[in-house]
């Protein structure tokens, strides 16, 4: 399977990963043959990329957690965020029942806590778990899907950093609710189909303090988990927000979530910006280590993510088009590839042969290909 922008998907292609609608119901199951009508329905949900199988990419890539658990987690985050939205709209109403809301709030966070435990159990049950799949997101559900994905990426990094199970739980809870303050930001800013103005960005930055203020009296969530909502946009050089703190003054869980947050955002399609390829996102994060991100954590992250999953079509510096057949965890940027189309250059390889880029240091992947 391989991830393909929707504009490159053709009627007759085979869907490799089930697509869910905004309520978590199955829209199209994996294995279905895509038609013009199906493609229109996918585009209607503002989904800009899908996984397909073809003659070059029939390798199955498993998600880090089961699809059912992912959908349950998305729904729990969505329900929790909606609850806060309702509170922000009606809390000053004379008929608003604060005791009832407090009970609802507690039940939502208990649900998220149980889901966090389930996600952790799945991740730590797998040996050498790595981030090898980009989650498909619709624009309407982006914030909730992003929250779950950031939690998963954070946990994989946490395992790489050898955190104990209690710390993994704290990390997961903080990651799942890190963007809860966005509910209190005007929707026209959150959903704006383009870059924010300076004034809009100033308002957007308030989601960290608004989210923390909402959570600070929630005893169901530990203080280190709550602090993630406040500090996940701080930078190790002190140029982040809201408090311009730096280095170890930033909570270590917030430093982990900061990496996961940016990686997932960079590799996600937006109405005004195409997703960045995973390898370019990794390079961006490396380029900003010791300024934006914790350098030691970035090094660990680079060992936990697969930029070219098996099935990916890539172009070498020779012009040859290849399909990735195997990934080496220690050398994630230099996988094993099979040549499927000659570049026509003097030093091009033979079509059909398999090459390990770990051994052929003169060969470099230039970019990901979507068509041949």
Secondary structure, 3 states (H helix, E strand, C coil): CEEEEHHHCCCCCEECCCEECCCCCEEECCCCECCHHHHHHHHHCCCCEEEEECCCCCCCCCCCCCHHHHHHHHHHHHHHHHHHHHHHHHCCCCCCCHHHHHHHHHHHHHHHHHHHHHHHHHHHCCCCCCECCCCCCCCCCHHHHHHHHHHHHHHHHHHHCCCCHHHHHHHHHHHHCCCHHHHHCCHHHHCCCCCCCHHHHHHHCCHHHHHHHHHCCCCCCCHHHHHHHHHCCCCCCCCCCCCCCCHHHCCHHHHHHHHHHHHHHHCCCECCECCCCHHHHHHHHHHCECCCECHHHHHHHHCCECCCCCCCEEEECCCCEEEEEECCHHHCCCCEEEEEECCCCCCCCCCCCEEECCCCCCCCEEEECCCC
